[in-house]
Amino acid sequence: MIHILSDIFTYLLAVYGAFTLIITICNSIRQRLDNDNCNVKVVLIVKNQEETIEGIIRNLFSADILRKAMTTEKLTVVDMGSSDKTPTILGKLKKDYEYFEILEEDEKGRIFSCFGFEAK
């Protein structure tokens, strides 16, 4: 009798796990579809940040923050004319991450191009 009860309990847990998995997948798909029309862009504007920029960017990518926040998963960094090693560090990080864009100060208007208007 105990064997039958433990089997029933195991089956109930398995069914509960399957339903939970299906609901999680459906919610994930629904959330992804809801975000498709969202105009969210992550932009970092930096100048002379050689000591912190690598840690910030690596943490953004490792914590999967970009995927959770938006559909494009692309990070844009605008270097506002750094005189330290920030541009070199950004160039190195660009090789490590596919969804990473570096803009110079004079290219900062490109940030707004995906929203359908141009900045002055």
ChimeraX attribute file (.defattr): number of C-alpha atoms within 10 A of each C-alpha:
attribute: neighborCount
match mode: 1-to-1
recipient: residues
	/A:1	6
	/A:2	7
	/A:3	8
	/A:4	9
	/A:5	10
	/A:6	11
	/A:7	12
	/A:8	12
	/A:9	12
	/A:10	12
	/A:11	12
	/A:12	12
	/A:13	12
	/A:14	12
	/A:15	12
	/A:16	12
	/A:17	12
	/A:18	12
	/A:19	12
	/A:20	12
	/A:21	12
	/A:22	12
	/A:23	12
	/A:24	12
	/A:25	12
	/A:26	12
	/A:27	12
	/A:28	12
	/A:29	12
	/A:30	11
	/A:31	12
	/A:32	15
	/A:33	12
	/A:34	11
	/A:35	16
	/A:36	12
	/A:37	10
	/A:38	12
	/A:39	11
	/A:40	17
	/A:41	19
	/A:42	15
	/A:43	14
	/A:44	15
	/A:45	13
	/A:46	17
	/A:47	17
	/A:48	16
	/A:49	16
	/A:50	18
	/A:51	12
	/A:52	10
	/A:53	19
	/A:54	16
	/A:55	10
	/A:56	12
	/A:57	17
	/A:58	14
	/A:59	12
	/A:60	14
	/A:61	17
	/A:62	10
	/A:63	10
	/A:64	12
	/A:65	13
	/A:66	19
	/A:67	14
	/A:68	12
	/A:69	14
	/A:70	18
	/A:71	18
	/A:72	16
	/A:73	18
	/A:74	19
	/A:75	19
	/A:76	18
	/A:77	21
	/A:78	21
	/A:79	22
	/A:80	17
	/A:81	14
	/A:82	15
	/A:83	11
	/A:84	13
	/A:85	12
	/A:86	21
	/A:87	22
	/A:88	11
	/A:89	15
	/A:90	21
	/A:91	12
	/A:92	12
	/A:93	18
	/A:94	14
	/A:95	9
	/A:96	11
	/A:97	14
	/A:98	11
	/A:99	13
	/A:100	17
	/A:101	16
	/A:102	19
	/A:103	16
	/A:104	14
	/A:105	15
	/A:106	11
	/A:107	12
	/A:108	19
	/A:109	13
	/A:110	14
	/A:111	18
	/A:112	12
	/A:113	11
	/A:114	11
	/A:115	11
	/A:116	6
	/A:117	11
	/A:118	11
	/A:119	9
	/A:120	5
